[in-house]
Amino acid sequence: MTIPAGLRRTVLRVRRDTGFLAAGVLPHLGLVPVWAWAAATTARTGNWLLTVSLSAALAVIGTPVLTAVQRARYRLFIGVDVPRLTPTAPEPWTWASTARRLAATRPWRTIGYHLLLGPLLALLELLVLAVAVACPAGVIAYAWAWALPTGIRQDWFGYVTQLPAYTAAGLLLLCALPWTARAVAGAEARLALGMLGPSRAQRLQERVDQLAVSRSDLIAAVDAERRRIERDLHDGTQQRLVSLAVNLGLALATRPDLPGDAREVIARAHLEAKEAIAELNDLVRGLHPAVLEDRGLDAALSGLAARTSLPVRLRVDLEERVAPSVESVAYFVISEALTNATKHADAMRAEVLVRRVGEVLRVRVTDDGLGGADAAAGTGLTGLARRVGSLDGTFHVSSPVGGPTTITAELPCAR
């Protein structure tokens, strides 16, 4: 006989949920002896202060053990992971630090869960377990009733009225048991997550911290990949192009007997190879110049200003190097700003200022070009704004028609 898949899943789920509820009865009653003893001792002796103090101490001591048991029960039976409360960083004792620690751990919620809600949940669990026991008893009422002697069967149940009622009630309870057990288990899980786990604000803060770490790791990985590409281009493709240009130059210099058409083709190829080398140099420097990694932002910007076709007044005020990701973004912003000033703004001169103000690296690029640049128009300035925003920085463009254009970026640089 083959059991249908749906029925088999229902039976397994009922077994899991009822086992979960049965395992919760004793832990939920764990603090009942404490307050029962406290009530009895207070009624007998009248010394409520000592009794309350001792019972509170026992509750505080027993609560972590009961919480650990409940976490294991939720995880093993129904696969719900109740997160632990993240402890605060150790700090000197003050009233404020104590209040922050209590707000983070919320001991009153945990004690209230075990002391007040525990007995109520245990009673609810016992009711569901009683229903689970009564279901098969009602369904097989005819079987065990007919096993009794005739006189007892007639006196207790009768033949017609009571036994069918027992069977119908058993069938109804059996049909309702899967949904009842599941609903009670789900309600307990929600209560445990709300009272034994971190609050919504704490979960959001932890998620924000995780996303911040993930983003930092992603930025570091992108920078590392950019440096790898720069090294591969510099050590591989660029060297091959240089070798090709040298060989073509040697062919022109050492073979004067070549036909005119051949010399023209070789000369054109030599010129294109040199132009490709120049373009590749610009590409490599745009990706991640080696001098930026080796000597820092000041040296890299000095080389950039020297290569720019318009006069650049450069001022870098840094006492120490900042994070590599911050250096990379600052160099990229300045490089793109100078490129835009040269190609699109028809500027005659530019000024670059880089300095650290507290925990912020401030970058400002000013040119005397035509102006009219708009960061919201979908131009290259949008990419600069996104690149700065990846580090939680701010980006601002002031470019009235007729100039001047000022690009300002502020990058957090706290290590």
Secondary structure as UniProt FT lines:
FT   HELIX           5..28
FT   TURN            29..31
FT   HELIX           32..45
FT   HELIX           48..78
FT   HELIX           95..105
FT   HELIX           107..112
FT   HELIX           113..117
FT   HELIX           118..139
FT   HELIX           141..146
FT   HELIX           150..156
FT   TURN            157..161
FT   HELIX           162..195
FT   HELIX           200..232
FT   HELIX           233..237
FT   HELIX           238..254
FT   TURN            256..257
FT   HELIX           260..287
FT   HELIX           290..295
FT   HELIX           297..307
FT   STRAND          312..317
FT   HELIX           324..343
FT   STRAND          350..357
FT   TURN            358..359
FT   STRAND          360..367
FT   HELIX           375..377
FT   HELIX           380..389
FT   TURN            390..392
FT   STRAND          394..398
FT   TURN            401..402
FT   STRAND          405..412
//
